Amino acid sequence: MRVSDFDFELPGELIAQHPAPERDGSRLMQFDRSTGACRHGRFIDLVDQLQPGEVLVMNDSRVIPARLLGRRADSPGRVELLLLEEARPGCWWAMVRPGKRIRPGAVLRFGAEEAPEMVCRVLEKNPEGHALVEWEDPGSFWGALQRIGRLPLPPYIERGDTGATGEDAVRYQTVYATRAGSVAAPTAGLHFTERVLEALRSKGVRLHRVTLHVGAGTFLPVKADEVSDHVMHEERYELGEETAQALREAKASGRRIIAVGTTTMRVLETVAGRSGGSIEAGSGRTRIFIHPPFRFRLVDGLLTNFHLPRSTLLMLISAFADPGGVAGRERILAAYAEAIRERYRFFSYGDAMFLH
C-alpha cells in the first residue's frame, strides 16, 4: 500500500486549537467494525458501551515540560531544546535549534541570564541531528525543569511565541497521568474525568494501566512512498503484573479488552506479539508499526481521536477497522468523510472515536 492511499482533505477550521469546555463534553463517533456503520453521540455514551468484567486499559504517562529556551554560553545566540528521552542519569537526547550551529562541546544555559538554573554540554549528535546533552547539576534537574520548562504542544496547535498556556498545562494531561516521561500527550485519554472513571468502576468495568512514553516521533511525517518502507520510531513501555493478570483473565473468560489510545494499543500488541500471544508483565522498547493487514492478538476495542492524513496512527486504525484485511482503509476514510460533514473536531484537542 502507498502512503498516499491514506490521504484526505481536512478543512483547517476543524483542527481543534483548544479543548472542549469540559473534558467529557467531547463528541463520540461509534464505529462498528463488522458493518462500517457510524453512530454519533457524546463521550459519556462510552459508559453505556462497556460491560461488567471488560478491561479498559489506559496509558498513564505524563507529559513533561520538555521545551527549554536559552542561549549559548559563548555567544548571545538563542537556542531551543526539546528533551526527548533520558539516555542515562544526567544525560538526555534532545532536539536542538538552530541544529547546524550547535556542535559537540557547546555549552547551553537556561533560565536567568546572570544565574542560569540549568546548564548542559553537548556531548555528541546522532545521524538524525539529535544532541546528547549532559546536565551540569543532575540532582536539581527535575525541580529546575518544572520551574522553567515549557509544555510542548503539537505543531498544529497554534500558540504563537507565548507557547503553552495555563489552560494547556491542565488540559494537555490526562487526569490519571502519573509517570513523567512523554513529550506528547496520549490524547485519547484527555476526555476522561473522574466522573466518567467512577461511572465505569461502578458498572464493573476493570480499569488498568500501562505506560508508554510518547516521543516526538509521533508527529514526524511519513517520508516513504510505500507504507512498508517506513521505519517506525522507538518508544519505551512498561506493563505491570496487575494489568497482565487482568488481561489474561479477560481473554480466558471471553471479555473484551479496550485500549484507550493508539499508544496503549502499541504496548498491548507488542507484548502479545513478543510472547506468541501470551500476556506477561515486563518493560522494553517498541517499534511496532501497525498497518493493514495486521492480526490483532489482544485488543477488541479502541478509543482514539481523529488523526492526521498520511499518518501512522491513521494506518493503525485502518488496520483495526478490518483485522487481518485491507478493507479498513476505505471504511475509515468513509467514516472520516462523515466526521468532516458532521463537523467533528480533529487531532489532539478534538473529539473521540470508539471502534468496536
Steps between C-alpha positions, in 0.01 A plus 500: 500500500612855432514774760294718266216248541451641850461862393185708539397865488437656840364855535738698718221628723435144622847477659420557867708784645354473851341221700125470546369706796462175696723195452212256472295741289672389179308326226538127440469318171431129545633286215371144454783294354266229374292735286695824471198688633546813711288635784534845650475598865693640796806366677299405808321242280812286530382386844194339343714318243719315751387198700588366849821301498640665188848648536572862408874566472641854519846648448602681820801682355527868592621775268809678629576872443756393243544827310789717621589844367852627567829612349852387429764573760746635241264725303172690532336257259168355616443127510203275552518151641224239484579214734423160349620227732735442791793296369654446843499692828593860427496460120214556257445475126343819370404688188692825482453816296682643317618144442789556260663767715504297821793260495648259755669695778251787495374614840135602524341700781135531598322729744613841625792641301707592807426179691379224263308224674595231249828455314593217264779403264442337161687167498414373153247509218346203328421458126148635559647824634395439859744610770608306806534755778645460849357715779741682730290433812288188443382503860301818443383406150136413566434790734654752260317348204166544676582867563630611161402230252202550272241245401557388139193516279449341157595726208138526383390664828580865445608704802745744343812605689338463840474122474280286722252679725381428851200324347734275301697414814183344642315372197795353307535238775266213575343502846676171576848598375757404763822384335704784350674440170293597195552796269147464361178401671324167441207704379221240498510518879450877515121452492481307827387665822479356850125492448532273195761279666281456807199416283707230329620358832146496635388307194765235560738595220855416603734798462871428453810682385808462286773756434634607164702820494399678181788638297513788252510242221124473525478835314761428232363462147526169320759569231491164321276446198417142592352428844723196543813715455428725800726455803301547819639705790584320824332560836535362855218305660412311817220256579461402866396164643161623623406613150642184344290285733184695416570454129553126540176465693306702241627285216428179689141608569430650157472856632601788277823695542466868409810710430482870580710645220744377241785513753323246722423292192869496408600378847243221509566372150877522553479287812269247336714485187823439688356220712311317229166617630558442870487802731798558726595806703815679397663810358697580190499700181268467205513592134181318414345641183136399468360541150274295272499205502565423868381218724408634843563265790360687801297812432127479428410868512685828451422849625693760304491852359484601132845490343714680244492409131778259391593428863600169659209546743251512214660184363463333841128564529454396138654165590273469804191579291559173306726270705714286274366669187547815293142629473539711814661789314189564291274455803696749710529757222123476455451548876738799495305651210187466710678657798597797283142539378381486863763757602690287748812658647831334404837417657626534858231731641230356276215254537517125555428184303419157642573205270349171612 
